[in-house]
Amino acid sequence: NAITTVAGGPRNAVWVGTNGGGAVLFEAGRVLERVGPEITGASLRTIEVHHESDTPSAVWFGGSGLVRWERGKVRRYNLTDGLRSTEVRVIFATPARVWVGTYGGGLQSIERNGAIRSWGAAEGLTSPFVTSLHLDRTDALWIGTYGGGLFRMRDGVIRQVTTRDGLPEDVVFDVMEDEVGRLWLTGTDGLAV
């Protein structure tokens, strides 16, 4: 099966996600855990390990659905729970919430109390195709989208940055921040700083 995603696990372990084969936790070349596609979903695109303290507590799997897996316990999230789309492209966990970027449904967060909040056009996120998330050193959430450019959310206010503002294109696949605070963006035309 094709490897579609990797994520850091506990200690020196690494989660490896596949398209159709579920996910495997490796450490020092040994398999520590297997989570099959019947749990992760057939199309696994992203894995996020949620650290609520110093130790990982839950693993989130996203792709053709959203699953929270913790020590064998499974919780699936779907449209009836409040997700606007089950096509999950990116998951980003913080101590306060788990952010979920979807393809077609915009951005959702799962709060500590289990409530799901959504951000879309009415809240200023005019592109529903979320491809990446990054929380910068000032606690601003940067939201990369397919076709809508880059969005910045701070204190609940969303601001859009597009080619009109200097981006080379409005497709942002990934966002990374370097040690001096510059954002690095990937897209169909390459790399932008």
C-alpha positions as a printed Julia matrix, in Angstrom:
193×3 Matrix{Float64}:
   0.0    0.0    0.0
   1.14   3.53  -0.72
   2.36   5.49   2.31
   0.25   8.63   2.58
   1.29  10.17   5.9
   3.67   9.92   8.85
   3.49  11.34  12.36
   5.64  11.23  15.47
   4.52   8.79  18.12
   5.63   8.24  21.72
   9.37   8.29  22.43
  11.12   7.54  19.1
   8.19   5.78  17.48
   6.6    6.82  14.19
   3.07   6.3   12.92
   2.91   5.41   9.22
  -0.41   5.71   7.4
  -1.28   3.96   4.17
  -3.92   4.15   1.49
  -6.08   1.11   2.14
  -3.91  -0.64   4.75
  -4.57   1.39   7.89
  -1.75   2.65  10.12
   1.26   1.08  11.82
   3.3    2.36  14.77
   7.02   1.56  14.35
   9.9    1.92  16.8
  13.46   0.8   16.05
  12.26  -1.26  13.1
   9.64  -3.15  15.12
   5.87  -2.95  14.79
   4.37  -1.79  18.1
   0.76  -1.33  17.01
  -1.47  -1.9   13.99
  -4.72  -0.07  13.38
  -6.57  -1.52  10.41
  -8.48   0.26   7.65
 -11.75  -0.84   9.25
 -10.86   1.73  11.95
  -8.82   4.39  10.1
 -10.97   4.38   6.97
 -10.01   3.25   3.49
  -8.32   6.51   2.48
  -5.94   7.7    5.22
  -4.47  11.16   4.53
  -3.34  12.48   7.89
  -2.38  11.33  11.39
  -2.07  13.59  14.42
  -0.88  12.51  17.86
  -2.6   14.57  20.55
  -0.39  15.35  23.55
  -2.61  16.51  26.39
   0.37  16.52  28.77
   3.89  15.11  28.36
   2.58  11.8   27.06
   0.55  11.15  23.91
  -3.02  10.3   24.78
  -4.95   9.99  21.54
  -4.21   9.44  17.9
  -6.42  11.08  15.28
  -6.81   9.56  11.81
  -8.3   11.52   8.93
  -9.06  10.86   5.29
 -12.41   9.41   4.36
 -13.66  10.27   7.83
 -12.32  11.35  11.22
 -11.41   8.86  13.97
 -10.06   9.35  17.48
  -8.2    6.25  18.68
  -6.92   5.9   22.22
  -5.55   2.63  23.57
  -7.93   0.62  21.43
 -11.02   2.78  22.06
 -12.49   4.24  18.88
 -14.64   7.36  18.42
 -15.8    8.22  14.89
 -16.93  11.71  13.93
 -19.25  12.32  10.99
 -21.8   14.74   9.57
 -24.36  14.01  12.28
 -21.76  15.03  14.89
 -21.32  18.42  13.22
 -18.57  17.92  10.66
 -19.34  19.78   7.44
 -17.41  17.22   5.37
 -15.91  13.81   6.07
 -13.12  14.4    3.52
 -10.47  15.24   6.12
  -7.21  16.69   4.75
  -5.39  17.9    7.87
  -5.63  17.55  11.66
  -3.78  19.77  14.12
  -4.07  19.19  17.88
  -3.43  21.73  20.62
  -4.06  21.3   24.35
  -7.33  23.25  24.02
  -8.79  21.72  20.84
  -8.27  19.6   17.78
  -8.46  21.49  14.47
  -9.81  19.6   11.47
  -9.39  20.9    7.91
 -11.72  19.36   5.36
 -12.08  19.36   1.62
 -15.39  21.01   0.9
 -16.44  21.72   4.48
 -13.94  24.31   5.64
 -12.49  24.24   9.14
 -13.86  22.65  12.29
 -12.57  22.33  15.83
 -13.36  19.73  18.42
 -13.27  21.46  21.77
 -12.18  19.81  25.03
 -15.85  19.42  26.03
 -16.56  17.57  22.75
 -18.42  20.41  21.05
 -17.69  20.91  17.36
 -17.31  24.48  16.05
 -17.2   25.37  12.36
 -15.67  28.15  10.28
 -16.75  28.78   6.71
 -17.72  31.65   4.43
 -19.97  33.29   7.05
 -17.0   33.45   9.46
 -14.56  34.75   6.81
 -13.09  31.46   5.55
 -14.26  31.87   1.96
 -12.58  28.71   0.63
 -14.0   25.4    1.93
 -10.98  23.43   0.68
  -8.54  23.37   3.63
  -5.2   21.73   2.86
  -2.92  22.74   5.76
  -2.86  24.26   9.24
  -0.08  25.92  11.21
  -0.16  27.63  14.6
   2.56  30.29  14.71
   4.54  31.61  17.66
   1.96  34.38  18.23
  -0.91  31.84  18.42
  -2.31  32.81  15.04
  -3.69  29.86  13.08
  -2.66  29.87   9.41
  -5.01  28.01   7.1
  -3.8   26.93   3.66
  -6.47  26.29   1.05
  -6.83  24.98  -2.47
  -7.79  28.0   -4.58
  -8.51  30.49  -1.8
  -4.97  31.34  -0.77
  -3.9   31.62   2.85
  -6.04  32.64   5.81
  -4.96  33.88   9.23
  -7.19  33.39  12.27
  -6.36  35.25  15.44
  -8.76  35.81  18.33
 -11.6   34.45  16.18
 -11.04  36.96  13.34
 -10.14  35.57   9.92
  -8.15  37.53   7.33
  -7.45  36.27   3.79
  -4.14  36.62   1.9
  -4.21  35.94  -1.86
  -2.37  36.78  -5.08
  -3.86  40.28  -4.75
  -1.73  40.63  -1.6
   1.45  39.19  -3.11
   1.09  35.41  -2.9
   2.5   33.77  -6.03
  -0.65  31.62  -6.3
  -3.83  30.84  -4.37
  -3.03  27.15  -3.8
  -1.28  26.47  -0.49
  -0.5   22.82   0.23
   1.6   23.32   3.35
   2.63  26.07   5.77
   5.78  26.01   7.91
   7.38  28.67  10.11
  11.14  29.04  10.37
  13.15  30.11  13.43
  12.85  33.83  12.6
   9.08  33.7   12.12
   8.88  33.63   8.31
   6.19  31.45   6.77
   7.2   29.0    4.06
   4.39  27.91   1.73
   4.22  25.13  -0.83
   1.9   25.13  -3.82
   1.55  23.96  -7.39
   4.12  26.55  -8.55
   6.75  25.64  -5.94
   7.86  27.34  -2.74
   7.12  30.83  -1.42
   8.48  32.69   1.62
